[in-house]
Amino acid sequence: MASCIAFHSYKGGTGKTTIAANLAALLAKKGYRVFLLDLDVYAPSLQAYFDKEPKRWINDFLNGTADVGDVIMDLTPAIEEVTYDSSNTLKQKQKPKEKITGKLWVGFCSSRKEEIYKLEGGGKQDTSKIQLLRRFILLREQLISLHDADYIIIDTSPGIRYWSINALAVADTLFLTLKMGDLDIDGTRKMAEEIYGSFTKFGAKSYLVMNRVAGYCIPQHISDATVPLPPSSAVRIDGGSGSTASTPASQSSNRESASMMQQQKDESNILTSALASDIRMDIISSIACYCDIQFSNKEFLTVLKYPDHPFAKQFELLAQTIEGVQSKA
């Protein structure tokens, strides 16, 4: 049975596109037929992860000027055996060594303002939006019936917008993604109360995806700050050989930083538990803040480039949880 998962958020910048793209690539590598769709109409960004230019866009299908097969690209070869150049651009090797049994198709959305204008009705009556909703439903049905999809993963526009509501309406699983901040938490609580309840009444399942959780991304010199140093670990000021341990002042500073990070982690755990209880949504994934990923100057698929990175391991856990939920459906 196919599963359609929509990633949504109250506001932008929560990492839902990163999570959706990495999860789709990982599920395909695990042997599933996966369709990743960019329906963040106002700010589509999936192209940054795959560095591909499609001939036709999802916009064309929604406008009725293209078939579903025209707007999805088979990017399976790109995840079989990949490498990245110095600018983190995804490159495909000539002869893949790892042949996977799954498939990955990606549908890109155009960011050109004239294409967005067309999807907004293009000056026509509001009845055109009803037709667009029908095309949303048709897109999902044809990916399942004609292309035998196992997973359809949708990246949506943030907030309470027409396109977001349409994407949520065709999904059977909703992943509400947020960071730990008052604005995100308050907005998430509001959306859960006003919108998500309507979808869950009709059988959709909704979960929280906590991203950039505090307290985990701790530099090594700080995380080791609580380890007592041996008396022989004196600082050498003459440039000679021997231990280069921190000074007592720096050790104290590191301990204070570690204590502050632990406090942030504890507060984050309390807030997330309270939020999940208030809105009656389970937390399906809690992803740590990894600075080496967050502050990269170019987007890339961590599960492909650094499969052993703790960030990539978070997606393995998420995929296993999804598989478990799907097997019980």
N, C-alpha and C positions, 0 to 999 in steps of 0.2 A: 504494500500500500504506500503510495507516494505521500510525502510530507512537504507542506509548503510553509516555510519559516520566514517571517517578516521581522527585520531588525528596525526598531523605531526608537526615538528618543524625544524628550521634551524640547531640547535645544541642540544645536550643532556642537561639534567638538568633543563628543563623548567616545569616539573611536568605533562607532558601529560599522563603518565601511571597512576598517582594518580587520575587525573581528569577522565580518561576513566573508570577506575575500579569503582570509586564512582558513576559515572553517570549510569553505567550499573546496579549496585546493586539497585540504587534508582528507575530506570525505571522498573525493575522487581518487586519491591515492589509496584509500582503503577499499576501493572496488565498487563504489557507487556511481550511478549516472546522475550527475549534478548539473543543475542549471542555475547560474548566478546572474541575477537581473539588477541592473542599475535603474531604480525608479525614484531616485532623488532628483526629481525633474529640475529643480532650481539650482542645484549645485552638484551635478554628477561628477564622480571622481574615480570610478573604477579603472579608467584608462591609465591612471598613474601607477597601478600595480602590475599591469600587463603590457603597457607600451604598445598597444595595437590600435589601428585605425580601421573601423568597420566600413564596409561598403554601404550597408543600410543600418538604420538605427531602430531602437524600440519605438521611437516616435513615429516612424513610418508604419509600423504595425498598428499602433493605436489610432493613427489617422486613416487606416484602411487602405494604404497604398502599398503594403508589402505583406507577404505571408510570414508565418512564424519562423519557417526555415530560413528565410532571407535575413533575419535580424539576429540570429544567434551564431557565434563563432566557435568552432571546435578548437579549444586551446589545450587539449589533452597533451599534445607533444611538448608543450612548454613546461609541463610539470613532471614529465617522465625522467628527464635528466637535464638539469638546468645549471646555468652559471650566471654570474653577474659581472659586469665590467666595473671599472673604477668609479663610475657614477651611479652604481646600484641599478643599472638598467638590465632588465631580464633578457637573457640571451639563450637561445636553444642550441644545444650541441648537435652536431651532424648525425651522430649515431648513438642514440640513447642506449645506455646499458641496462636501465631498469624499465621493463615493460610492465605497465600497470593494467589491471583489468577494468578499472573504472573509466569514466569519461567526464570531462569538464567542458561545458559550453557556457559562454558569457554573452549576455546581451547588454550593449552599451547604450546610454542615453545621450542625445546631443545637447550641448550647452548653448547652442546658438540661439540668440534671443528670438529670431523669427520662428524657430521650431517650438520654443516655449509658448510663443504667442498663439501658434496654431493649436497646441494642446489646451490652451486656456479658452478656446472657443473661436479665436480669430475673428471676433466681432459678430459671431453668430448668436442665436438665441441659446438660453441655458439648456434647452433640450439636447444640445450636442453633448453635454456632459453625461447624459444618460447613456448615449451611444458609446462614449468612452469607457464608462463603467462596464458595459457589455463586452467591450474589447478586452478589458482587464480579465474578466471571467473567462473569455474565450482563450486568452493567452495561457492561462493556467490549465484549462481543459485540454488544449492541444499539446502542450508539453507533456502531459500525462498520457493522453491517448495515442498521439502520433509519435512521440519520442521516448516513451516508456521511462519517464523521469522517476528516480528514487527520491531525490530532494530538489526542491525549488527554493532557492534562497534569495530573498528580496531585500535590497537596501533602499530604504524609504527616505522621504524628506522629513526633517524633524518637525515637531510641533503638531498642532491641530489644523492641518491643511487638507484641501480636497484630495490631493494625490496620496497623502498619507492614509486617509480614511479608506480610499479605494484599495490600496495595497493591503491594509489590515483586513479588509472585508473578504479578500480572496484567500487569506492565509488561515491555516488551521492551528498554527503555533506562533505566538507573538513574543518576541524578545525585547523587552523594554530596557534599553541600555542607558546607564548613567554613571557619572563620576560623583565622588563624595563632596558635594558642596550644597549650601543651603538652597541656591536657586534650582539646581538639579533635583534635589530631594522634594522641595515644595511643588515644583512643576510635575514631577513624576506622580506624586500623591494626587494632584488635581486631575491629571489625565486618567489615572487608574479609576478614580471615582466617577468621572464624567463619560469616559469612552470605553475603557476596557471591559467594564461590566456588561456593556451591551453585546460585545462579541462573545464573551464567555458564556452568556445565556444561550447562545446558539451552538455551543460545543467547542469553541476555540479554547486552547490552553494558553495561558500567559505566564511568563517567568521574568524575573529580574536578572540582568547581567551587570554585575558591578565591575567597573573598569577603573584602572589606575588607583587601586586601593592603597592606602597609606601603610607604611610600616614595614614593607618588604624590601624596597630598593635601598638597602643600607650599604654604603661604601665599606670595603673590607677593613680599612683602618679604624672605622668607627665600630663595626660589628665586633671587632676583636678588642675593643677598648676595655671591656670588663674582665679580660683575662689578665691576671697579675703577672707582671714581668719579673724575671729572676734578678737578683741583686747584681749579677755580672753584666746586665744589659745597660751599661752606662753609655752615654752619648760621647762619641769621639769628636773632639773639636780640632784635632790635628790632621784629619784626613786619612788616618791610618786605618788598617783593617780591623774588623771586629763588628760588633752589633751596632746598628744604627737605630736603636729604639727611640721612641718619642720621648720628649721631655715631660716632666711631671705636669707642666701646665697644659701641654697638648693632650696628655692622657686624660686630664680632668675635663677638657673641652670635649673630647670624644665621648666620654661617659655621659656628659650632659646631653650631647646630640643623640646618643643611643637611647637615653631615658626619654627625651622628647619624642623620638620616633616611636618608641614603644607606647607612649601615652596616646599619640595620634592613632596608632593601630587599634588600641583598646577602644578609643572613642568611636572610630570607624565601625568596629564590630557592633558596638551598642546601637549606633544609628541605623546600620543596615538591618539588624535584627528587628528593631522597632518599626522600621519602614515596611519590611516584609510582613510583619504581623498586622500593622494598621491596614494595609491594602490587600491583605490575604493573597499574596503572591509569593511563591517560593523563589529562592535565589538559586538559579541553575549553574551560575559560574561567578567566581570572584577572582578577577585578574589583577595581579600586582602591577605597580608602577615600576617599569624598568626604563631607567633614563637612557640607556644606550639605544633602545628602540624608539622611545618617545621623541628624542631630540635628533634623530637622523634627519639629514637635510633632503632626503628623497625616500619616497615610500617603496617598500619592497615586501615580499611575502616571507615572513620569518620562518614559517613551517618548511619552506623550500631552501632558503639560504642558510639558516641556522637551526636545523631540526632538533638539535640537542639543547638549544637554549631554553631556560625555564619558561620564557614567554610562549615558545612553541609547545612545551609540555602542557601548558594550560589548555591549549586547543585540543590536545589528545584527550584530556579529561572531559572537556566539553563534548567532544564527538562521542566518547563512550557513554556519556549520560544521555545524549540524544538517541543513540542506538538503543539504549535501555528503555527509554520512554516510548520509542517507536515500536519496539517488540511487544509492549503491553497494550498498544492501541488496537 
